[in-house]
């Protein structure tokens, strides 16, 4: 299978915008080609110059950590940009469709609606796993993408690896595995399978374990054909220089990040056990993420009671299969204690 055949016809024929930095890649003493402010920037750094449109230094640093070649790496303004670009590059409006697996991350459906692409929903099973039979029944000739979030948001659990591999092996479109929470999981990343499946796209992010949500930096890993198409349709300078500089600095502190991950996982288990002992809690769902989904009596009322005490969790009660559920992010030890004390008093 050649994934290039999946792209929209107009994208096949698209001539991408050529930046000044694309046309001259060398070093020079005088740059008068990009209509920049030659006098400098009001900031200490040289932000008067456009950034590298392909972020090669940052990708090289990421490659050393992830073990993925630069040519298999795309960087986006959050993972949301990669999601949107996948629709724009591969899905013909009002013709093609994608499959999502509720309950799941909401941006897949929002991006589909923005791009006027049909969304087909196949609910997870009651234990939040893939319904392979229904997925197979839902696929047709115009199904271009299946979005799989694992560990899943908002449920927190990892999806069975063998089920995902079944879809990868049998579906002819793109399989997008969103691994935003993979750093907190016991399961292995699907990055290791990139050479095996040409139709695999793995999304990761700097927003969770890396603590860089404000930078808006997401990663997509895939075959060179898919990455080339994403680079073709992205805005010329989609990752600003400040983000590239700060992300490069953050990558030097991987030991600190790993320490935070260990604490988060330890606190996740402690919080899950403590919540499970509360009389009002009906179920604490197993989590491989940095949050816990909890089914609790009068979830909506409980949410507002916590708000009144300055504690904000996420009310997921109206989400399919999540009746009376709150999604609780793992906080610091002190924050988690504050939450437990508040819940015990309600």
Buried (B, 14 or more C-beta within 10 A) or exposed (E): EEBBEBBBEEBEEBEEEEBBBEEEEEEEEEBEEBEBEEEEEEEEEEBBBBBBBBBBBBBEBBBEEBEBBBEBBBBBBBBBBBBBBBBBBBBBEEEBBBBBBBBBBEBBBBBBEEBEBBBBEBBBEEEBBBBBEBBEEBBEEBBBBBBBBBBBBBBBBBBBEEBBBBBBEEBEBBBBBBBBBBBBBEBEBBBEBBEEBBBBBBBBBBBBBBBBEEBBBBBBBBBEBBBBBBBBBBEBBBBBBEBBBBBBEBBEEEEEBEEBBEEBBEBBEBBBEBBEEBEBBBEBBEBBBBBBBBBBEEBEEBBEBBEEBEBEBBBBBEBEBBEBBBBBBBBEEEBBBBBBEBBEEB
